[in-house]
Every structure is written in C-alpha cells, then in structure tokens.
Amino acid sequence: MLAHDRMKKNIIIVLVLSLWFMSAYWLGSYYRRAQVVGVAVQKYVDVLDAESTDPQCTLEHCPNSSKSLPGMPADRGLFTENERFIVENKGFRGPAASTRFSVKHTKKQSDGTVEAIVNTTVTKCYSSGLFEESYGSSSDIHRIILAPSTIKGQYVVIADKLFGETENPISPYAPTLYRGNRKADPPCSVGSR
C-alpha cells in the first residue's frame, strides 16, 4: 500500500511540474513574440514619422514607404491602409510627427501571420507660417498584421487599420507587452521645450 501511495504522489508531482513548465514555455514564447512584433512596429512607425515631412512621398510614388523596409514580402502594396491615409492627408510637406506606441496584445494566426493590438500616440507640429508653431496629438488603437519577414526570425507590418472611436478590443487595464523607443517630441511641443 505504501508503494502505491508513493507512486500516486510521484505522478501528481510529475503532472504539476509538467503543467508548470508548459505554462512557463507558453508565457515565455508569448513575450518573445511581443518583442519581435514590437521591433517590427518600431521600424514601421519610424517610416510613418519620416513620411510626414518627406516631399518625395506621394500617393503615386514613395520610395521610402514601409514597403521599402528590409524583409518585406514582394507582393505587399506600397502603403498600408493607415499609411495611405497619412500620406493622402499630409499635403506637400506635412507636419513633423513623432509616434509613441505600446503593444497590448499579440496572437499568432493559423496562416503564420501575427495580429497585434497596438496603442499609439502621435504628436504633430502645425505651422501657419504667421504664428508660432502649435502642436496636437491623438491616441488611437490599431490592428496591425505582421507577416514573417524574408529575414529569418523577424516580422514586417503588412496591414494597419485603425479601430473606430467606439471600438476597443482590449481592456483599458491590459498590460503593455512592449513599449516603443522613447522618441523626442517634435520641436514645437511642450515636451520638447
């Protein structure tokens, strides 16, 4: 009887340890994926910020669009939906922009892509030419789709869509999985003075 009880105890210990290791592995891979996604989103938003003042970037031709990022699949369009909106509405030389972001959720899809829910705050300088520059900022939530890069171990942004004002797919208390690099505010904003 004693050997039978010991055997049960050992089985329970093995099961508990197995579950613990599996959950630790899952959690580790979840945060690792968030890191890889965060790096890709950082490269993408850096391009969007640069496009805001690039006079060579138009809807018809933009040599430095996010499609030009290393590792991008050849069949991706010139712009994402959000990027097209930004270029379409910037004018010849748009306001300087600085984007801060945080990755709130990632989910690997069955086709190998990753869906990320990303919170952004964009600060822009506006100048009328008559008065001192002013600035404005907006915060939005994006659904960003990333595909495996042609560079092993990396992802690239292939789609970016803003959620509407009434849509919010994440809890306001969702943890931040990755925070983008702290960028300097545009020269006109209070934070840069």
trRosetta pair geometry for C-beta under 8 A, 3 or more apart (Angstrom, degrees):
i j d omega theta_ij theta_ji phi_ij phi_ji
1 4 5.6 -55 -152 34 35 115
1 5 6.6 33 153 -17 68 104
2 5 5.9 -54 -150 36 32 109
2 6 6.4 32 152 -19 64 107
3 6 5.6 -54 -147 37 33 113
3 7 6.3 39 152 -24 65 104
4 7 5.7 -52 -150 32 30 114
4 8 6.7 32 151 -18 63 103
5 8 5.7 -51 -150 34 34 112
5 9 6.4 35 151 -19 65 106
6 9 5.6 -54 -149 37 33 114
6 10 6.4 34 153 -19 65 106
7 10 5.8 -54 -148 36 30 111
7 11 6.4 32 153 -20 63 105
8 11 5.7 -56 -150 35 30 112
8 12 6.4 29 153 -18 65 106
9 12 5.8 -54 -149 36 31 111
9 13 6.4 31 152 -19 64 106
10 13 5.6 -53 -147 36 32 112
10 14 6.3 33 154 -19 65 105
11 14 5.7 -54 -148 36 31 111
11 15 6.3 30 154 -18 65 107
12 15 5.7 -55 -147 38 31 111
12 16 6.3 30 156 -18 66 107
13 16 5.9 -55 -145 38 29 109
13 17 6.2 26 158 -14 65 109
14 17 5.9 -58 -145 41 28 108
14 18 6.2 32 155 -23 64 108
15 18 5.6 -54 -145 35 29 113
15 19 6.4 27 157 -16 64 105
16 19 5.9 -56 -150 37 29 109
16 20 6.3 30 152 -20 64 108
17 20 5.5 -54 -146 37 32 114
17 21 6.2 29 157 -16 67 106
18 21 6.0 -57 -146 39 28 107
18 22 6.2 27 156 -18 64 108
19 22 5.7 -55 -144 38 30 110
19 23 6.3 25 159 -15 65 107
20 23 6.1 -58 -147 39 27 105
20 24 6.3 27 154 -18 63 109
21 24 5.6 -54 -144 38 31 112
21 25 6.2 34 154 -21 65 105
22 25 5.7 -53 -148 36 30 112
22 26 6.3 30 154 -19 65 106
23 26 5.6 -50 -144 37 34 112
23 27 6.1 33 157 -17 66 107
24 27 5.9 -55 -144 40 29 109
24 28 6.1 31 155 -21 63 109
25 28 5.7 -57 -146 38 27 112
25 29 6.3 22 158 -15 64 107
26 29 6.0 -59 -147 39 27 105
26 30 6.3 33 152 -25 64 107
27 30 5.5 -52 -148 32 31 116
27 31 6.6 22 158 -9 65 105
28 31 6.2 -61 -149 42 29 103
28 32 6.1 31 153 -21 65 110
29 32 5.3 -51 -140 38 34 116
29 33 6.2 39 156 -22 66 102
30 33 5.9 -54 -152 34 26 110
30 34 6.6 28 148 -20 61 105
30 106 7.2 160 -165 66 72 107
30 177 7.8 -101 144 -135 88 132
31 34 5.3 -47 -147 34 38 116
31 35 6.6 45 151 -24 64 99
31 177 6.5 -155 -122 -159 66 96
32 35 5.7 -50 -155 29 34 114
32 36 6.7 29 150 -14 65 103
33 36 5.8 -54 -149 38 35 109
33 37 6.1 35 152 -17 67 108
33 106 5.3 -168 119 114 111 149
33 108 6.8 -91 -142 -55 156 105
33 114 6.6 -175 180 -126 115 146
34 37 5.6 -54 -143 42 30 113
34 38 6.1 38 155 -26 64 107
34 103 5.4 167 -160 106 92 139
34 106 5.2 -162 -86 -1 73 136
34 177 3.6 -100 -156 150 152 124
34 178 4.8 -179 153 -28 94 109
35 38 5.6 -52 -146 33 28 114
35 39 6.7 29 155 -19 62 102
35 178 6.0 160 -96 -93 41 126
36 39 6.0 -51 -153 31 31 111
36 40 6.7 28 150 -14 62 106
36 153 7.2 -126 -124 164 130 68
36 154 6.6 -163 -164 -128 102 43
36 155 5.7 95 142 4 101 107
37 40 5.8 -60 -153 39 34 110
37 41 6.2 31 153 -18 69 108
37 103 5.8 114 104 -124 115 155
37 106 5.3 -174 -6 -103 163 137
37 114 5.9 -116 -91 115 119 145
37 116 5.0 155 179 -81 139 141
37 146 5.9 -167 -125 9 86 160
37 155 6.0 -8 -98 55 56 147
37 178 6.8 172 79 21 87 152
38 41 5.7 -54 -142 39 31 109
38 42 6.3 39 155 -26 65 103
38 103 5.1 -109 -82 -10 89 136
38 177 7.4 -153 -54 107 120 87
38 178 3.1 -112 -75 150 143 154
38 179 7.7 13 -146 34 136 18
38 180 6.8 -161 -168 -81 94 62
39 42 5.6 -50 -150 29 30 116
39 43 6.9 30 152 -17 62 101
39 154 7.4 -88 97 -136 124 93
40 43 5.9 -53 -154 33 34 110
40 44 6.4 33 149 -19 65 109
40 146 5.5 86 107 -131 155 136
40 149 7.5 -159 -105 -51 121 118
40 154 6.6 139 -77 180 104 85
40 155 4.4 -65 -51 85 159 86
40 156 5.7 -150 -151 -100 120 28
40 157 6.0 154 149 -38 104 79
41 44 5.4 -56 -148 39 35 116
41 45 6.2 28 158 -14 71 105
41 101 6.2 -114 142 103 125 150
41 103 6.5 158 20 -70 156 107
41 116 6.8 -109 -63 101 132 158
41 118 6.0 178 -143 -108 152 152
41 144 6.3 85 -103 113 108 169
41 146 7.8 -81 -58 -72 81 128
41 157 6.5 93 -99 -65 56 122
41 178 7.8 130 44 99 128 131
41 180 6.9 -101 106 -84 104 111
42 45 6.3 -56 -142 39 27 101
42 46 6.3 33 155 -23 62 108
42 101 7.7 -157 -86 54 60 119
42 180 5.2 158 -98 -135 90 94
42 181 6.0 76 -141 1 128 99
43 46 5.8 -56 -152 33 28 116
43 47 6.8 30 151 -19 62 103
43 69 5.7 101 143 -137 124 135
43 156 7.9 -61 81 -124 132 73
44 47 5.9 -56 -159 31 32 110
44 48 6.7 30 148 -17 66 104
44 66 5.3 34 -136 -132 77 131
44 69 7.1 -49 -84 -52 64 158
44 144 7.7 143 85 -150 165 139
44 156 7.8 131 -68 -165 108 62
44 157 4.2 38 -91 9 149 144
44 160 7.4 160 164 -62 141 140
45 48 5.2 -47 -146 36 42 115
45 49 6.3 46 153 -21 68 100
45 99 4.3 -122 -180 89 120 139
45 101 5.8 -173 -50 -11 163 135
45 120 7.1 -177 -114 -123 136 126
45 180 6.7 -22 51 -130 147 157
46 49 5.8 -51 -149 35 31 111
46 50 6.5 29 152 -16 63 107
47 50 5.7 -58 -149 39 32 110
47 51 6.2 38 152 -26 66 105
47 64 6.7 -163 -147 149 95 86
47 65 6.9 75 167 -179 128 30
47 66 4.6 143 93 -84 154 75
47 68 7.8 161 -130 56 137 93
47 69 6.6 -89 -52 -62 146 108
47 83 8.0 -7 109 -122 109 128
48 51 5.6 -51 -147 31 31 115
48 52 7.0 45 152 -36 60 95
48 66 7.1 1 -54 -56 76 116
48 82 7.9 -17 -114 119 139 104
48 83 6.1 -120 -101 -110 98 87
48 86 6.1 53 -158 72 99 173
48 97 7.3 -65 128 96 84 139
48 99 6.4 30 83 -14 118 150
49 52 5.9 -43 -163 9 35 118
49 97 4.8 -141 -131 90 70 92
49 98 6.1 49 -132 -104 132 34
49 99 5.5 -137 -64 5 108 99
49 183 7.7 -137 -101 -160 169 166
50 53 7.1 -80 -169 46 38 84
50 54 5.9 43 145 -41 75 119
50 64 6.6 -72 113 129 128 133
51 54 5.2 -61 -134 27 37 119
51 57 4.7 -117 -146 124 84 170
51 62 6.8 18 -128 -160 113 130
51 64 7.1 -167 -82 96 80 97
51 65 6.9 51 -93 -109 131 59
51 83 7.2 64 48 -159 170 93
51 86 6.6 85 100 116 126 123
51 87 6.1 -63 162 -84 128 92
51 90 7.5 -166 133 -27 85 166
52 86 6.8 -69 -86 171 82 115
52 90 5.8 -160 -143 -127 58 138
52 94 4.6 -100 -175 90 67 122
52 95 6.4 -44 167 78 117 52
52 96 6.4 116 107 -136 122 23
52 97 4.0 114 -14 8 171 115
52 124 7.2 -136 -170 -120 149 106
53 93 6.0 28 -152 -168 62 81
53 94 6.1 -115 -78 65 46 73
53 95 7.7 -69 -75 119 87 16
53 96 5.5 10 -56 -93 131 65
53 97 7.7 -169 -26 11 91 79
54 57 4.1 61 94 0 115 113
54 62 7.6 92 103 -145 132 90
54 64 6.4 -130 -142 57 167 125
55 92 5.9 14 -130 168 93 78
55 93 5.3 -27 -78 -81 94 89
56 61 7.4 -70 169 113 75 98
56 62 7.2 126 120 -128 74 50
56 63 6.3 -27 135 22 125 103
56 64 7.5 75 87 13 115 103
57 61 7.9 -135 -133 105 33 56
57 62 4.0 47 -141 -128 78 99
57 63 7.6 -113 -87 32 73 59
57 64 6.5 -74 -77 56 113 88
57 65 6.7 134 -137 -70 110 78
57 87 5.9 -108 142 -126 103 114
58 61 5.6 29 55 50 94 68
58 62 6.4 -164 43 -63 38 84
58 87 7.0 134 -157 173 22 114
59 62 7.7 3 -98 -31 12 113
59 79 7.9 -56 -133 -11 65 146
59 84 7.1 61 -123 -151 93 82
59 87 5.8 148 -74 120 66 119
59 88 6.0 51 -74 -88 120 75
62 65 4.0 76 109 -50 118 104
62 78 6.3 116 47 172 106 115
62 79 7.2 57 45 -65 147 101
62 87 6.5 -65 -76 -123 148 151
63 68 6.6 57 159 -69 51 151
64 68 5.5 -87 -136 45 35 150
65 68 5.8 116 59 -3 56 96
65 78 5.3 64 66 174 167 75
65 79 5.8 -93 -161 -81 138 71
65 83 6.7 99 -160 159 100 141
65 87 7.9 -28 -108 -62 107 147
66 69 5.6 -11 -171 -15 58 116
66 72 7.6 143 141 -96 66 141
66 79 7.2 88 34 -128 99 49
66 80 6.5 -11 57 -11 142 101
66 83 5.9 -118 7 -94 122 159
66 157 6.2 -40 168 73 141 111
67 72 5.6 152 -164 153 48 162
67 76 5.6 -173 -120 99 93 107
67 77 7.0 -113 -80 107 130 36
67 78 5.3 -84 -8 -139 148 36
67 79 7.3 -76 -27 -59 109 33
68 72 7.2 54 41 13 2 147
69 72 5.2 106 68 -45 79 114
69 156 5.9 164 95 -137 126 116
69 157 8.0 63 35 36 155 85
70 149 7.6 42 119 -167 70 128
70 151 6.2 42 137 -33 101 136
71 149 3.2 3 168 -170 131 112
71 150 4.8 -167 -145 42 58 72
71 151 3.9 -70 -92 4 122 99
71 154 5.6 -37 -159 91 171 127
71 156 5.3 178 104 -50 100 126
72 76 5.6 -92 175 37 103 139
72 149 7.4 -34 -64 -133 30 80
72 150 7.5 -30 49 5 21 106
72 156 5.0 -164 -97 166 63 163
72 158 8.0 143 -149 -89 85 80
73 76 5.1 108 72 -26 86 100
73 147 5.9 -27 -16 99 128 147
73 150 6.9 142 -83 -43 54 100
73 156 7.3 -175 -5 65 76 133
73 158 6.9 8 32 -99 116 124
76 147 7.9 -158 -73 27 123 141
76 156 7.9 -104 -38 116 164 125
76 158 5.2 -121 -115 -133 123 90
77 80 7.6 138 73 -79 106 33
79 83 4.1 -151 -163 96 93 109
79 84 4.0 129 113 -63 141 79
79 87 6.4 -109 -106 14 149 136
80 83 4.4 91 47 8 79 108
80 84 6.9 -140 86 -9 38 85
80 157 6.5 -44 -59 139 144 108
80 158 7.3 138 -96 148 103 25
80 159 5.6 144 -140 -140 105 29
80 160 4.0 61 142 27 149 95
80 161 7.8 -126 164 -51 105 57
81 84 5.9 -54 -150 31 27 112
81 85 6.7 28 151 -19 61 105
81 159 6.9 29 3 -160 100 76
81 160 6.3 -154 50 76 78 62
81 161 5.2 24 63 -92 138 77
82 85 5.6 -52 -153 33 35 114
82 86 6.6 36 150 -20 66 103
82 142 6.7 -21 -57 -124 159 123
82 160 4.1 -72 24 112 122 107
82 161 6.4 -167 -41 -97 99 25
82 162 5.8 114 -98 -32 112 90
83 86 5.7 -53 -151 33 34 113
83 87 6.4 27 155 -13 67 106
83 160 6.5 84 -22 53 87 129
84 87 6.0 -58 -146 41 30 106
84 88 5.9 33 155 -23 65 113
85 88 5.7 -57 -143 38 26 115
85 89 6.2 0 166 1 62 116
86 89 6.5 -78 -147 47 22 94
86 90 6.2 33 160 -46 64 111
86 94 8.0 70 169 -163 81 177
87 90 6.0 -49 -141 11 28 118
89 94 7.9 72 107 -111 60 130
90 93 7.9 -75 146 154 101 11
90 94 2.9 -55 -171 -68 102 136
90 95 7.5 -135 -147 21 86 63
91 94 5.5 137 50 -82 82 69
94 97 7.5 -5 121 -25 115 109
94 124 7.9 -58 154 -153 98 126
95 124 4.2 76 109 175 130 105
95 125 4.9 -171 -171 73 99 56
95 126 5.0 -41 -98 -81 140 57
95 127 7.4 151 -111 5 91 76
95 186 7.7 11 159 -143 91 166
96 124 6.8 157 80 -151 46 60
96 125 4.5 18 48 29 95 114
96 186 4.4 141 104 -134 112 121
96 187 7.1 39 72 19 158 86
96 188 7.6 140 55 7 117 105
97 122 5.6 -14 -164 -171 111 103
97 123 7.0 150 -154 79 57 46
97 124 4.8 -20 -97 -96 79 84
97 125 7.9 -137 -67 15 41 71
97 186 6.8 -36 -106 -64 12 127
98 122 7.3 153 76 -155 41 55
98 123 5.0 -14 59 59 93 97
98 124 7.9 -179 20 -76 64 42
98 183 4.8 -168 -166 113 106 129
98 184 6.7 -112 -122 87 149 51
98 185 5.7 -164 54 -136 158 35
98 186 5.2 -158 -10 -41 112 77
98 189 7.9 -96 35 2 130 145
99 120 5.7 -21 -165 -164 104 113
99 121 7.2 154 -153 79 54 45
99 122 4.9 -19 -99 -100 81 79
99 123 7.9 -174 -78 21 35 65
99 180 7.6 -12 118 101 82 165
99 183 7.2 56 60 25 43 151
100 120 7.0 148 80 -157 47 59
100 121 4.9 -8 59 58 98 96
100 122 8.0 -171 25 -76 62 36
100 123 7.9 33 -1 -5 99 100
100 180 5.9 -178 -158 67 52 118
100 182 7.3 12 -116 -124 112 50
100 183 6.3 -147 -76 29 80 100
101 118 5.4 5 -173 177 120 110
101 119 6.5 157 -154 83 65 51
101 120 4.5 -22 -98 -100 93 76
101 121 7.5 -174 -77 21 48 62
101 179 7.8 170 97 -155 50 48
101 180 4.4 65 55 -14 79 134
102 118 7.0 166 82 -156 38 67
102 119 5.1 -7 56 57 89 100
102 176 4.5 -54 -176 -135 129 113
102 177 7.8 132 171 41 82 58
102 178 6.8 169 -157 87 59 51
102 179 4.9 -18 -107 -107 92 68
102 180 6.8 -117 -71 0 46 81
103 106 6.5 11 171 -49 122 101
103 116 5.6 -52 -140 -168 104 120
103 117 7.6 109 -164 74 59 51
103 118 5.5 -34 -103 -102 57 83
103 176 7.1 100 64 -166 54 67
103 177 4.8 -64 99 66 99 100
103 178 4.1 24 32 48 118 98
103 179 7.9 -128 21 -64 72 31
104 117 4.8 -57 68 98 102 98
104 118 6.7 172 11 -100 86 26
104 119 5.8 69 -33 -15 122 101
104 141 8.0 -34 22 -137 143 104
104 170 5.0 46 133 -159 139 173
104 174 4.7 62 -171 113 109 134
104 175 7.6 148 -147 80 66 40
104 176 6.5 -52 -96 -109 63 51
104 177 6.7 139 -132 6 12 96
105 116 6.8 160 86 -155 57 49
105 117 4.1 25 47 33 103 112
105 169 7.6 -106 41 113 150 107
105 170 5.7 -165 -19 -94 128 125
105 174 6.5 -53 -50 -174 98 145
105 177 7.3 133 -75 -9 22 133
106 114 5.6 -5 -168 178 101 115
106 115 7.1 155 -155 83 49 51
106 116 5.0 -13 -101 -102 78 79
106 117 7.9 -141 -66 19 39 68
106 177 6.6 -110 -6 84 104 166
107 114 6.9 155 76 -160 38 67
107 115 4.9 -12 59 58 93 99
107 116 8.0 179 21 -77 63 40
108 112 7.7 -28 -171 -146 94 24
108 113 7.8 160 -156 92 54 37
108 114 5.4 -36 -101 -103 57 81
109 112 7.0 -31 77 41 83 23
109 113 4.7 0 43 66 124 81
109 114 6.7 -162 3 -90 85 25
109 115 6.1 84 -47 -19 108 96
112 147 7.2 50 110 -149 96 70
112 148 5.8 -47 156 -15 115 115
113 145 5.4 7 169 -175 133 96
113 146 6.3 156 -166 78 79 46
113 147 5.2 -40 -107 -93 90 64
113 148 7.8 -118 -93 -15 48 69
113 158 7.4 -83 -129 39 124 130
114 145 7.3 154 77 -156 45 51
114 146 4.7 -15 58 60 95 102
114 155 6.2 -41 29 -126 125 156
115 143 6.4 -20 -165 -168 100 92
115 144 7.5 142 -160 77 49 47
115 145 5.8 -24 -101 -101 65 71
116 143 7.6 149 76 -159 47 44
116 144 4.6 -23 64 66 99 98
116 145 7.8 178 20 -83 75 24
116 146 6.4 37 -7 -9 115 113
117 141 6.6 -2 -175 -175 91 103
117 142 7.4 162 -155 81 45 51
117 143 6.3 -22 -100 -101 67 62
117 144 7.9 170 -89 21 18 79
117 169 5.7 -133 -113 80 142 117
117 170 5.3 150 129 -39 152 127
117 174 8.0 -10 94 126 130 167
118 141 7.2 155 80 -157 43 55
118 142 4.7 -19 64 60 95 101
118 144 5.3 17 4 0 127 123
119 139 6.8 4 -179 -174 91 100
119 140 7.6 174 -152 90 52 38
119 141 5.6 -26 -100 -101 67 74
119 142 7.9 -179 -82 18 20 77
120 139 6.8 175 91 -148 49 55
120 140 5.5 -10 59 59 95 81
120 141 7.8 166 18 -92 74 25
120 142 6.2 32 -5 -9 116 117
121 137 5.8 20 178 175 92 119
121 138 7.2 -177 -146 90 56 34
121 139 4.6 -21 -96 -95 80 84
122 137 6.3 175 87 -149 45 70
122 138 5.7 -7 54 55 92 80
122 139 8.0 171 16 -84 64 36
122 140 7.7 -1 2 13 105 105
123 135 6.0 18 -180 174 92 123
123 136 7.4 180 -148 93 57 33
123 137 4.2 -26 -96 -93 70 105
123 185 5.7 -34 95 -145 155 87
123 186 5.8 -154 116 7 100 103
123 189 5.4 9 168 -77 135 152
123 191 7.6 -56 -138 31 173 129
124 135 6.3 169 86 -152 42 76
124 136 5.8 -14 58 61 90 77
124 137 7.2 157 13 -89 67 51
124 186 6.6 54 -149 -13 22 158
125 133 5.2 0 -171 175 106 129
125 134 7.6 147 -157 83 58 33
125 135 5.2 -41 -100 -95 53 90
125 186 4.3 -144 -34 141 106 143
125 187 6.6 9 -77 55 152 72
125 188 3.9 119 -123 20 109 131
125 189 7.0 -111 -78 -38 85 80
126 133 6.8 153 75 -163 41 77
126 134 5.4 -23 64 71 95 82
126 135 6.7 158 14 -99 78 33
126 136 6.6 21 -9 4 122 102
126 188 7.7 -138 33 95 45 165
127 133 4.5 -41 -87 -106 94 87
127 134 7.6 158 -85 24 46 62
127 188 7.4 -153 -65 -81 94 150
128 131 5.5 35 49 29 116 89
131 134 7.5 17 104 -29 114 101
132 188 7.9 149 156 -142 81 102
133 187 7.5 53 74 95 155 89
133 188 3.7 -98 116 -113 122 132
134 188 6.5 70 120 161 3 132
135 185 8.0 37 -161 172 168 110
135 186 6.2 165 -114 69 129 121
135 188 4.7 159 -52 103 107 106
135 189 4.3 -57 50 -86 174 78
135 190 7.6 -140 51 -9 131 70
137 189 7.8 55 -50 -119 112 133
140 162 5.2 -40 175 -138 135 111
140 163 7.3 164 179 45 85 75
141 162 7.3 108 76 -158 49 66
141 163 4.6 -17 86 32 99 123
141 167 7.6 -136 75 103 123 85
141 168 6.3 105 21 -123 162 68
141 169 7.2 -180 146 28 139 85
141 170 7.2 -166 -146 27 141 107
142 160 5.6 -12 -172 -165 130 85
142 161 6.7 143 -157 74 75 37
142 162 5.7 -49 -100 -98 73 52
142 163 7.0 -155 -95 -7 21 81
143 159 7.8 -16 112 117 84 102
143 160 7.7 162 82 -149 50 38
143 161 5.1 -13 58 63 94 93
143 163 6.5 94 -22 -57 93 90
143 169 7.4 59 -78 12 105 150
144 157 5.7 -50 -172 -131 112 106
144 159 6.9 163 -156 90 44 62
144 160 5.0 1 -109 -105 82 77
144 161 8.0 180 -78 25 42 59
145 157 7.4 106 76 -156 48 61
145 158 5.5 -56 100 66 95 89
145 159 3.9 20 40 50 112 107
145 160 7.7 -137 25 -61 68 44
146 155 4.0 44 160 163 126 127
146 156 6.3 157 -154 74 82 27
146 157 5.6 -48 -98 -93 78 47
146 158 6.6 131 -128 9 26 85
147 155 6.6 154 75 -155 28 81
147 156 6.0 -25 60 61 79 82
147 158 4.7 41 -7 -22 111 136
148 154 7.7 108 -165 83 57 48
148 155 6.2 -63 -107 -105 33 69
149 152 7.8 -108 82 -31 93 11
149 153 7.9 -32 52 69 111 40
149 154 3.9 -15 27 92 142 94
149 155 5.7 -158 -27 -111 91 11
149 156 4.8 104 -91 -23 88 99
151 154 4.7 9 87 35 101 128
157 160 6.0 20 176 -52 124 107
163 167 4.0 -128 180 93 105 114
163 168 6.7 129 127 -85 150 39
163 169 6.6 -148 -98 -9 151 97
164 167 4.6 85 51 6 80 106
168 172 7.8 1 164 -61 143 77
170 174 4.4 -37 172 -22 115 154
171 174 4.7 135 62 -46 80 83
176 179 5.5 31 159 -61 137 92
180 183 7.7 -15 126 -21 111 100
184 192 6.2 70 172 -109 90 105
185 189 4.1 -100 161 66 127 131
185 190 7.7 -53 139 61 166 44
185 191 3.9 124 -31 81 155 110
185 192 4.0 -135 76 -47 103 96
186 189 5.3 94 60 -11 78 106
186 192 6.6 -113 85 -22 32 149
187 192 5.6 -129 -127 119 29 155
188 192 7.4 59 46 48 22 131
189 192 5.1 89 65 6 81 101
189 193 7.6 -145 100 -14 46 89
190 193 5.9 -58 -156 23 38 113
